[in-house]
């Protein structure tokens, strides 16, 4: 049983080293525009997260404002 545990740890350690190696290599590689690949990937991912958050918050805000606009219209009628 202990031997299996050591093999699993070795596998996880190997995967961590491979991922770390890929990250280190990608910091040295530039895109065609001269931006490091890791930086372009990071900014691309965070831009999509920000776009989704902005869209979600904007939808909630618009719904909330429309609700109060309807309440005001009900009072006027």
N, CA, C and O atoms as CSV, one atom per row, in Angstrom:
chain,resi,resn,atom,element,x,y,z
A,1,UNK,N,N,0.827,-1.197,0.000
A,1,UNK,CA,C,0.000,0.000,0.000
A,1,UNK,C,C,0.867,1.254,0.000
A,1,UNK,O,O,0.563,2.221,-0.699
A,2,UNK,N,N,1.955,1.241,0.788
A,2,UNK,CA,C,2.828,2.406,0.863
A,2,UNK,C,C,3.545,2.642,-0.462
A,2,UNK,O,O,3.826,3.783,-0.828
A,3,UNK,N,N,3.841,1.555,-1.179
A,3,UNK,CA,C,4.518,1.680,-2.465
A,3,UNK,C,C,3.631,2.402,-3.468
A,3,UNK,O,O,4.118,3.207,-4.260
A,4,UNK,N,N,2.336,2.121,-3.439
A,4,UNK,CA,C,1.395,2.795,-4.326
A,4,UNK,C,C,1.337,4.280,-4.000
A,4,UNK,O,O,1.259,5.108,-4.908
A,5,UNK,N,N,1.372,4.622,-2.747
A,5,UNK,CA,C,1.337,6.020,-2.333
A,5,UNK,C,C,2.568,6.770,-2.837
A,5,UNK,O,O,2.462,7.912,-3.283
A,6,UNK,N,N,3.719,6.138,-2.768
A,6,UNK,CA,C,4.953,6.771,-3.250
A,6,UNK,C,C,4.871,6.981,-4.755
A,6,UNK,O,O,5.307,8.018,-5.255
A,7,UNK,N,N,4.327,6.027,-5.478
A,7,UNK,CA,C,4.188,6.175,-6.934
A,7,UNK,C,C,3.228,7.303,-7.293
A,7,UNK,O,O,3.461,8.032,-8.258
A,8,UNK,N,N,2.153,7.453,-6.526
A,8,UNK,CA,C,1.221,8.546,-6.787
A,8,UNK,C,C,1.896,9.882,-6.529
A,8,UNK,O,O,1.722,10.820,-7.307
A,9,UNK,N,N,2.652,9.984,-5.466
A,9,UNK,CA,C,3.358,11.233,-5.176
A,9,UNK,C,C,4.351,11.555,-6.271
A,9,UNK,O,O,4.503,12.712,-6.664
A,10,UNK,N,N,5.026,10.532,-6.762
A,10,UNK,CA,C,5.997,10.739,-7.831
A,10,UNK,C,C,5.312,11.251,-9.088
A,10,UNK,O,O,5.841,12.124,-9.775
A,11,UNK,N,N,4.158,10.722,-9.384
A,11,UNK,CA,C,3.391,11.184,-10.548
A,11,UNK,C,C,2.982,12.633,-10.413
A,11,UNK,O,O,3.105,13.409,-11.361
A,12,UNK,N,N,2.491,13.005,-9.230
A,12,UNK,CA,C,2.089,14.396,-9.006
A,12,UNK,C,C,3.296,15.330,-9.049
A,12,UNK,O,O,3.211,16.436,-9.583
A,13,UNK,N,N,4.404,14.890,-8.493
A,13,UNK,CA,C,5.620,15.696,-8.537
A,13,UNK,C,C,6.087,15.875,-9.973
A,13,UNK,O,O,6.479,16.973,-10.368
A,14,UNK,N,N,6.048,14.802,-10.757
A,14,UNK,CA,C,6.428,14.892,-12.159
A,14,UNK,C,C,5.545,15.881,-12.911
A,14,UNK,O,O,6.049,16.688,-13.692
A,15,UNK,N,N,4.236,15.830,-12.684
A,15,UNK,CA,C,3.315,16.757,-13.360
A,15,UNK,C,C,3.588,18.200,-12.947
A,15,UNK,O,O,3.525,19.104,-13.781
A,16,UNK,N,N,3.888,18.425,-11.674
A,16,UNK,CA,C,4.195,19.776,-11.204
A,16,UNK,C,C,5.470,20.292,-11.848
A,16,UNK,O,O,5.547,21.463,-12.220
A,17,UNK,N,N,6.467,19.433,-11.984
A,17,UNK,CA,C,7.720,19.849,-12.622
A,17,UNK,C,C,7.489,20.154,-14.099
A,17,UNK,O,O,8.039,21.125,-14.618
A,18,UNK,N,N,6.695,19.355,-14.775
A,18,UNK,CA,C,6.399,19.589,-16.191
A,18,UNK,C,C,5.661,20.914,-16.371
A,18,UNK,O,O,6.015,21.703,-17.247
A,19,UNK,N,N,4.647,21.165,-15.557
A,19,UNK,CA,C,3.897,22.416,-15.653
A,19,UNK,C,C,4.805,23.602,-15.340
A,19,UNK,O,O,4.752,24.617,-16.034
A,20,UNK,N,N,5.631,23.487,-14.314
A,20,UNK,CA,C,6.576,24.561,-13.991
A,20,UNK,C,C,7.547,24.815,-15.122
A,20,UNK,O,O,7.873,25.963,-15.424
A,21,UNK,N,N,8.009,23.750,-15.746
A,21,UNK,CA,C,8.935,23.887,-16.869
A,21,UNK,C,C,8.266,24.594,-18.040
A,21,UNK,O,O,8.872,25.463,-18.667
A,22,UNK,N,N,7.036,24.234,-18.335
A,22,UNK,CA,C,6.293,24.891,-19.421
A,22,UNK,C,C,6.098,26.365,-19.110
A,22,UNK,O,O,6.229,27.204,-20.001
A,23,UNK,N,N,5.787,26.697,-17.861
A,23,UNK,CA,C,5.624,28.104,-17.480
A,23,UNK,C,C,6.925,28.873,-17.637
A,23,UNK,O,O,6.922,29.999,-18.134
A,24,UNK,N,N,8.024,28.286,-17.223
A,24,UNK,CA,C,9.309,28.968,-17.363
A,24,UNK,C,C,9.691,29.170,-18.824
A,24,UNK,O,O,10.226,30.217,-19.187
A,25,UNK,N,N,9.424,28.188,-19.650
A,25,UNK,CA,C,9.721,28.337,-21.072
A,25,UNK,C,C,8.829,29.401,-21.703
A,25,UNK,O,O,9.293,30.197,-22.519
A,26,UNK,N,N,7.552,29.419,-21.330
A,26,UNK,CA,C,6.630,30.370,-21.943
A,26,UNK,C,C,6.923,31.814,-21.535
A,26,UNK,O,O,6.477,32.741,-22.212
A,27,UNK,N,N,7.656,32.023,-20.452
A,27,UNK,CA,C,8.029,33.398,-20.104
A,27,UNK,C,C,9.109,33.923,-21.031
A,27,UNK,O,O,9.306,35.134,-21.132
A,28,UNK,N,N,9.807,33.032,-21.703
A,28,UNK,CA,C,10.891,33.439,-22.589
A,28,UNK,C,C,10.440,33.580,-24.039
A,28,UNK,O,O,11.111,34.248,-24.825
A,29,UNK,N,N,9.332,32.972,-24.402
A,29,UNK,CA,C,8.862,32.988,-25.780
A,29,UNK,C,C,7.968,34.198,-25.985
A,29,UNK,O,O,7.092,34.477,-25.166
A,30,UNK,N,N,8.192,34.921,-27.089
A,30,UNK,CA,C,7.386,36.096,-27.406
A,30,UNK,C,C,6.433,35.786,-28.556
A,30,UNK,O,O,6.698,34.920,-29.390
A,31,UNK,N,N,5.320,36.513,-28.582
A,31,UNK,CA,C,4.390,36.414,-29.697
A,31,UNK,C,C,4.937,37.244,-30.852
A,31,UNK,O,O,6.016,37.826,-30.740
A,32,UNK,N,N,4.218,37.301,-31.936
A,32,UNK,CA,C,4.654,38.082,-33.102
A,32,UNK,C,C,4.714,39.572,-32.798
A,32,UNK,O,O,5.474,40.309,-33.427
A,33,UNK,N,N,3.916,40.010,-31.840
A,33,UNK,CA,C,3.914,41.433,-31.465
A,33,UNK,C,C,4.969,41.763,-30.423
A,33,UNK,O,O,5.094,42.919,-30.018
A,34,UNK,N,N,5.715,40.787,-29.988
A,34,UNK,CA,C,6.784,41.022,-29.028
A,34,UNK,C,C,6.367,40.903,-27.575
A,34,UNK,O,O,7.139,41.238,-26.676
A,35,UNK,N,N,5.156,40.432,-27.337
A,35,UNK,CA,C,4.648,40.266,-25.971
A,35,UNK,C,C,4.928,38.829,-25.539
A,35,UNK,O,O,4.698,37.902,-26.315
A,36,UNK,N,N,5.418,38.628,-24.321
A,36,UNK,CA,C,5.623,37.245,-23.853
A,36,UNK,C,C,4.318,36.447,-23.879
A,36,UNK,O,O,3.248,36.977,-23.579
A,37,UNK,N,N,4.421,35.180,-24.237
A,37,UNK,CA,C,3.242,34.316,-24.371
A,37,UNK,C,C,2.488,34.206,-23.053
A,37,UNK,O,O,1.258,34.265,-23.037
A,38,UNK,N,N,3.204,34.049,-21.958
A,38,UNK,CA,C,2.552,33.917,-20.657
A,38,UNK,C,C,1.768,35.185,-20.307
A,38,UNK,O,O,0.665,35.108,-19.766
A,39,UNK,N,N,2.334,36.332,-20.612
A,39,UNK,CA,C,1.647,37.599,-20.352
A,39,UNK,C,C,0.406,37.730,-21.221
A,39,UNK,O,O,-0.646,38.143,-20.733
A,40,UNK,N,N,0.508,37.386,-22.497
A,40,UNK,CA,C,-0.640,37.466,-23.397
A,40,UNK,C,C,-1.747,36.513,-22.952
A,40,UNK,O,O,-2.926,36.864,-22.983
A,41,UNK,N,N,-1.364,35.316,-22.543
A,41,UNK,CA,C,-2.348,34.338,-22.080
A,41,UNK,C,C,-3.031,34.813,-20.798
A,41,UNK,O,O,-4.250,34.713,-20.663
A,42,UNK,N,N,-2.240,35.327,-19.865
A,42,UNK,CA,C,-2.796,35.807,-18.600
A,42,UNK,C,C,-3.753,36.967,-18.821
A,42,UNK,O,O,-4.859,36.976,-18.281
A,43,UNK,N,N,-3.328,37.948,-19.614
A,43,UNK,CA,C,-4.203,39.093,-19.873
A,43,UNK,C,C,-5.448,38.676,-20.643
A,43,UNK,O,O,-6.529,39.221,-20.418
A,44,UNK,N,N,-5.306,37.707,-21.557
A,44,UNK,CA,C,-6.467,37.227,-22.303
A,44,UNK,C,C,-7.491,36.568,-21.406
A,44,UNK,O,O,-8.691,36.798,-21.555
A,45,UNK,N,N,-7.027,35.750,-20.475
A,45,UNK,CA,C,-7.944,35.057,-19.561
A,45,UNK,C,C,-8.636,36.065,-18.645
A,45,UNK,O,O,-9.852,36.012,-18.465
A,46,UNK,N,N,-7.863,36.978,-18.070
A,46,UNK,CA,C,-8.462,37.951,-17.151
A,46,UNK,C,C,-9.379,38.927,-17.874
A,46,UNK,O,O,-10.337,39.424,-17.281
A,47,UNK,N,N,-9.102,39.210,-19.145
A,47,UNK,CA,C,-9.994,40.071,-19.912
A,47,UNK,C,C,-11.356,39.406,-20.090
A,47,UNK,O,O,-12.393,40.065,-20.004
A,48,UNK,N,N,-11.348,38.102,-20.339
A,48,UNK,CA,C,-12.620,37.388,-20.492
A,48,UNK,C,C,-13.386,37.326,-19.174
A,48,UNK,O,O,-14.611,37.451,-19.165
A,49,UNK,N,N,-12.680,37.135,-18.066
A,49,UNK,CA,C,-13.320,37.124,-16.747
A,49,UNK,C,C,-13.934,38.489,-16.466
A,49,UNK,O,O,-15.059,38.585,-15.976
A,50,UNK,N,N,-13.193,39.533,-16.777
A,50,UNK,CA,C,-13.701,40.894,-16.548
A,50,UNK,C,C,-14.907,41.173,-17.444
A,50,UNK,O,O,-15.872,41.799,-17.003
A,51,UNK,N,N,-14.862,40.719,-18.684
A,51,UNK,CA,C,-15.983,40.937,-19.604
A,51,UNK,C,C,-17.235,40.226,-19.089
A,51,UNK,O,O,-18.331,40.785,-19.139
A,52,UNK,N,N,-17.080,39.011,-18.601
A,52,UNK,CA,C,-18.229,38.261,-18.083
A,52,UNK,C,C,-18.797,38.922,-16.828
A,52,UNK,O,O,-20.014,39.025,-16.671
A,53,UNK,N,N,-17.913,39.367,-15.939
A,53,UNK,CA,C,-18.372,40.020,-14.707
A,53,UNK,C,C,-19.085,41.328,-15.020
A,53,UNK,O,O,-20.122,41.629,-14.428
A,54,UNK,N,N,-18.536,42.101,-15.943
A,54,UNK,CA,C,-19.155,43.372,-16.319
A,54,UNK,C,C,-20.518,43.145,-16.944
A,54,UNK,O,O,-21.461,43.887,-16.670
A,55,UNK,N,N,-20.627,42.132,-17.777
A,55,UNK,CA,C,-21.900,41.821,-18.411
A,55,UNK,C,C,-22.940,41.398,-17.378
A,55,UNK,O,O,-24.089,41.837,-17.424
A,56,UNK,N,N,-22.528,40.548,-16.453
A,56,UNK,CA,C,-23.458,40.090,-15.415
A,56,UNK,C,C,-23.915,41.211,-14.502
A,56,UNK,O,O,-25.101,41.327,-14.193
A,57,UNK,N,N,-22.977,42.033,-14.071
A,57,UNK,CA,C,-23.321,43.148,-13.188
A,57,UNK,C,C,-24.177,44.159,-13.928
A,57,UNK,O,O,-25.108,44.722,-13.352
A,58,UNK,N,N,-23.872,44.396,-15.203
A,58,UNK,CA,C,-24.674,45.334,-15.997
A,58,UNK,C,C,-26.098,44.845,-16.164
A,58,UNK,O,O,-27.033,45.644,-16.116
A,59,UNK,N,N,-26.277,43.561,-16.356
A,59,UNK,CA,C,-27.629,43.010,-16.503
A,59,UNK,C,C,-28.430,43.162,-15.213
A,59,UNK,O,O,-29.608,43.516,-15.242
A,60,UNK,N,N,-27.783,42.893,-14.088
A,60,UNK,CA,C,-28.468,43.051,-12.800
A,60,UNK,C,C,-28.816,44.520,-12.566
A,60,UNK,O,O,-29.921,44.839,-12.127
A,61,UNK,N,N,-27.874,45.407,-12.858
A,61,UNK,CA,C,-28.119,46.837,-12.668
A,61,UNK,C,C,-29.267,47.326,-13.546
A,61,UNK,O,O,-30.131,48.069,-13.082
A,62,UNK,N,N,-29.279,46.908,-14.823
A,62,UNK,CA,C,-30.355,47.318,-15.724
A,62,UNK,C,C,-31.702,46.786,-15.257
A,62,UNK,O,O,-32.707,47.496,-15.304
A,63,UNK,N,N,-31.722,45.535,-14.806
A,63,UNK,CA,C,-32.977,44.982,-14.295
A,63,UNK,C,C,-33.473,45.736,-13.075
A,63,UNK,O,O,-34.668,45.996,-12.937
A,64,UNK,N,N,-32.552,46.085,-12.193
A,64,UNK,CA,C,-32.914,46.826,-10.976
A,64,UNK,C,C,-33.444,48.220,-11.334
A,64,UNK,O,O,-34.446,48.665,-10.774
A,65,UNK,N,N,-32.779,48.901,-12.259
A,65,UNK,CA,C,-33.232,50.237,-12.666
A,65,UNK,C,C,-34.582,50.166,-13.362
A,65,UNK,O,O,-35.435,51.026,-13.144
A,66,UNK,N,N,-34.789,49.151,-14.200
A,66,UNK,CA,C,-36.077,49.002,-14.881
A,66,UNK,C,C,-37.196,48.692,-13.888
A,66,UNK,O,O,-38.332,49.123,-14.083
A,67,UNK,N,N,-36.886,47.953,-12.835
A,67,UNK,CA,C,-37.884,47.662,-11.809
A,67,UNK,C,C,-38.352,48.952,-11.140
A,67,UNK,O,O,-39.550,49.166,-10.957
A,68,UNK,N,N,-37.404,49.804,-10.780
A,68,UNK,CA,C,-37.789,51.059,-10.144
A,68,UNK,C,C,-38.483,51.993,-11.126
A,68,UNK,O,O,-39.351,52.769,-10.727
A,69,UNK,N,N,-38.117,51.930,-12.404
A,69,UNK,CA,C,-38.815,52.740,-13.402
A,69,UNK,C,C,-40.265,52.284,-13.517
A,69,UNK,O,O,-41.166,53.109,-13.669
A,70,UNK,N,N,-40.494,50.977,-13.446
A,70,UNK,CA,C,-41.865,50.469,-13.502
A,70,UNK,C,C,-42.645,50.847,-12.247
A,70,UNK,O,O,-43.842,51.122,-12.326
A,71,UNK,N,N,-41.994,50.865,-11.111
A,71,UNK,CA,C,-42.660,51.291,-9.870
A,71,UNK,C,C,-43.086,52.752,-9.965
A,71,UNK,O,O,-44.177,53.116,-9.526
A,72,UNK,N,N,-42.233,53.576,-10.532
A,72,UNK,CA,C,-42.566,54.995,-10.703
A,72,UNK,C,C,-43.713,55.157,-11.691
A,72,UNK,O,O,-44.582,56.005,-11.489
A,73,UNK,N,N,-43.732,54.370,-12.739
A,73,UNK,CA,C,-44.824,54.430,-13.712
A,73,UNK,C,C,-46.122,53.990,-13.072
A,73,UNK,O,O,-47.172,54.566,-13.355
A,74,UNK,N,N,-46.078,52.981,-12.214
A,74,UNK,CA,C,-47.275,52.535,-11.524
A,74,UNK,C,C,-47.823,53.642,-10.626
A,74,UNK,O,O,-49.035,53.840,-10.548
A,75,UNK,N,N,-46.932,54.357,-9.953
A,75,UNK,CA,C,-47.381,55.471,-9.100
A,75,UNK,C,C,-48.015,56.580,-9.936
A,75,UNK,O,O,-49.021,57.169,-9.539
A,76,UNK,N,N,-47.419,56.858,-11.094
A,76,UNK,CA,C,-47.967,57.909,-11.953
A,76,UNK,C,C,-49.332,57.550,-12.505
A,76,UNK,O,O,-50.190,58.420,-12.658
A,77,UNK,N,N,-49.540,56.283,-12.804
A,77,UNK,CA,C,-50.838,55.855,-13.346
A,77,UNK,C,C,-51.874,55.842,-12.221
A,77,UNK,O,O,-53.036,55.512,-12.457
